[in-house]
C-alpha cells in the first residue's frame, strides 16, 4: 500500500500548493472530466491496440499484485530452501532415480506434502519437477542445467514484465496526449474568439488543463506504477531463480546443506534468513524426512 500512500501524498502536494498559492480549483475541476476522457480514453485505446487479448487479461492481476507487493516473503524463501534440501538429500542418499516418484505424481509426494504452499504453487512446483526429472534421467552436467534453466527463467521473466513495459510506453505517450487535449481546447477557444476576454480566459485555462493532466498522469502516476510493477515482478522472479542455484550446486557435487546455503546467499537481503535460522530449520526438517522415508 506504499504506492497508494505515495500517490495520495503527491496529489495533495500538487493541488494543495496550487490552492495555497491562490489558485482556484473551480475551472480546473470543471475542465478535468472532459480532458481526462480525451487523455485516458485515447491511452486506453492505444493500450488495447498494442496488446493481445491474453495481455489485456493480465492487466488487472498485475495491477493487483503490484499494489500488494512481493508475493514471497522470508518464510516462503525458507520453505523453498527446505523443500529443495529434502529433494537433494534424497538424491544423495538413494540416488537420482528416487526422485522419479515425487516428480511424476507431485500431488501425492511426501516431500511436497510437507510444503503445501509450494505444492499448490503450480508454476514453482512444475519448475521443480521438470528439472528434477532431468536430473533423475542422469543429466549430470551442472553448466548445461544452469544454462537451460537460466534461459527458461529469463523467458518467463520477460513475459511477466510485458504489462510493465506497456505501461512505460503509455507513460511516455501521455504528455503528447495531453497536448492533443490542449490543442483541441485551443481550437474551441479560437472558434469563440469574439467572446469577452473573461470567457476566453476560462476557455484557455481549460485547454491548459489537458497539458497539465498529461504530464501529471505520466510522471506522477503511470510511470511510477510501471516502475513499481517491474520491481515487484523482478523480486518475485528471484524466488524461482533459487531453484536453479540449488540444483546447479547439487550437480556440482555439494552436500545438500551446502547447496541450500549457496541458495540462501542469493536471496534478496530483505527476505534472506540468517545462517542460524536456516540451519535450525534444516535440523528440524531432517527427523521429519527420516519419518517420511
N, C-alpha and C positions, 0 to 999 in steps of 0.2 A: 504493500500500500504506500510505499515511499513515493512512487511515481504520482499517485493521486495527490498526496500531500504537497509535493513539489509543484505540481501543476496549479493547484489552488493558490499556493503562495505566490507563484509567478503572476497569475492573473490579478490577484489582489494588488500586487505592486504596480502592475501596468495601469489598471483602471483607477486604483487609489491615488497614484501620483497625478493622473490626469485630472481627477476631481479636486485634489488638494491644490493644484496649481491654478484653479479657476475654471477648468473645463466643465462643460455641461454635457451630461450623458444623454439628454433627450434626443438630439439629432443623430447621435451615434447609434442609439438603440432603435430609432425609427428606421434607419437605413440597413441595419445589420441583418434582419431576416432575408431581405432580397439579395444583399451582397453574399451572404452565406449560401443561399440557394445557387447562385451563379458559380461561386468558387467550389464549394463542396460537391455540388451536383456534377459539375464537369470533372472534378477529381475522381469521384466515384465512377463516372463513365469511363474515364481513362483507365482506371484500375481494372474494370471489367473487360475492357477491350484488350488489355495486355496480359490477361491471365486465362488459364484454362478453368473448367468447372471444378476440377479437383483442387486447384489452388484457391479458388474462391471459398470452397468448403472449409479450408484450413484457416481462414482468416479469423473467425470467431474463437476457435480453440486456441490459436496462437495468441490472440489478444488476452484471453482469459489466463493462460499460463504466464504471460508477461506480467500481468497485474499481481498474480500470486507469488511470483518469484521462482527461484530454482526449485525444481521438483525433488532433488535428492539432497538430504542433509547429512550431518555427521553419522547419525545412526545408520542411514541407508548405505553409506560407503563402508562402514564397519561390517555390516551384514553381508555386503557383496564380497569383501575380503574373506570372511568366514566361509562363505559358500565356495569360493574358488579354492581356498585352503583345503576344504573337505574333498573336493574333486582331485586336486593334485596329490593329496595324501593317499587317497585310494589308488591312484595310478602308481605311485611309488611303492605302495605295499603289495598290490595284487596285479600290477601290470596294466597297460593301457586298455586291454580287452575288457577289463572290469568296468570300464566307463560305459560300455555299449548299452547295458540295460537301463541306465539312467537317461541317456540321450535319446533312445528310441521311444521311451514312454515316460517323459518328464512329469506328467501329471501324477504318476504313481511312484516317482523316485523318492526314496527315503531321504536323500540329501536335499532335494528341493522342498520336501515336506517340512524340513527344519527352518526354511526361509520362505514363508508363504508370500511375502511381498515380491520376492524375485520370481517365484513360481508363477505368480499372477501377472507379472510384467512381461507380456508376450515378446516384446521386442528384445529385451535383455535376455530372457530365457532362451529364445531361439538363437540368439548370437552365441551364447554359451554352448548350446547343444551342437550347433553347426561346427564349431571349431573343436569341441571335444570329440565329435565324430571323426574329424580329420585326424586328430591325434590318435584315436583308437584304431584308425586304419594305417597306423605306423608312419604318419607324417612327422618326421623327427628333425627336420631342418628348421631351426629357430628363425633364421633370417628369412626364409621363404614364408613362414607363417606370419612373421612380422610385416612383411611387405603386403601380403594378401589382406590381412586384417586392416592395415593402415589404409589401403585403397578403399575397402568397403566402408570404413568409418568416415573417411573423407567424403565419399559419395553420399552417405546418409546425412552428414552434416550440411553439405551443400544443398540438398533437397529441403532440409528443415529451415535453412536460412532464406529460402525463397521469398517468404512473406516479408521478412525484414528488408530484403533488398528492394522489393517492390515499394514498400513504404518510403524507403530512402529516395526512390525515383519520384514518388508523389511529392515528397517534401521539397525536392529540387524544382518541381513544376509549380508549386503553389504560389510563389511570388509572381510568376508570369500570369497565372490565372487571376491573381489579384489585380494585375494591371489590366487584364481583359475586362474585369468588372468595372474598374475605374474608367476605362475608355468608354464603355457603354454609358456610364454616368455622365461623362463629358459630352457625349453625343446628345443625350437627353437634355443637358443644360443648354447646349448651343441651339437646340431646336426651340428653346424658350427664351432666347436672348432678349426679347422685347419686354420681358417681365421686370419688375422693380429689383434693384440691387439686393434687397433683403432676401427676396425669394431665390435669386440666383446664388447668393452666398450659401444658403441652406442646401441647394442642389449641388453646388461644388463640394461642400463638406461631405454630402452623402456619397459623391463619387470617390472622394479620397478614402472613405471607409473601406472600399474594396482593396486598395493598395495596403492599407493598414492590416486588414484581416489576412490577406495573402501572406504577408511577411510574418505576422504573429503565429498563424497556424503552421507555417513551415518550420520556423526556427524555435517556436515556443511549445509546439505540441507534437507534430508528426515526426520531426527529426529526432527529438529525444525518445519518443515511443519506439522508433525503429532501432535506435542505439540500445535501448533497454532490452528490447526483444532479442537482438543479436547477442547481447551479453548473457541473458538467461539461457538461450539455446546453446551457446558455446560452453557455458558452465555445465549444463546437463550433459553435453557431449563428452565431457571428461569422465563421466561415470562409466560409460561403456569402454572408454579407452583403457581403463584399469584392467579390464578383462584381457586385452591384448598384452599389456605389460606383464601380467602374472603368467599367462600361458607361455609367452616367449621366455621368461625367466625359468619356467618349469622345463621347457625343452632344452634350455642351456645346461641342464643338469643340477640346478639348485634344489636344495631340500624345500619341502612345502612351506615351512615357516619363513625361510629366506625369500622365497618367491612372493609370499604375502607382504613381507616387509618392503621388498622392492616396489610392489604395487602401492603400498601406503605412502611411499615417498613422492609419488606422482599425483596424489590427491591435492586439490586446491587447498591452500592454507586454512581458509575459513572452515573447511569441513574435515580436515585431516585429524584422525585420532592420534594420540601420542603413542610412542613405542610401548609404554607400560599398559595403556588401555588396550591396544591390540593384542599384546602378549597375554594379558589376563583373559581376554575374550577367546583367544585360541586355546588357552589352557582349559577353560571351562568347556569348550567345544569338544575336546578330544574324548572325554568319557562318554559323551553323547554319541559320538561316532562309533566308538567301540561297541556300545549297546546296540546301535542300529545295524552294525555289521553282523 
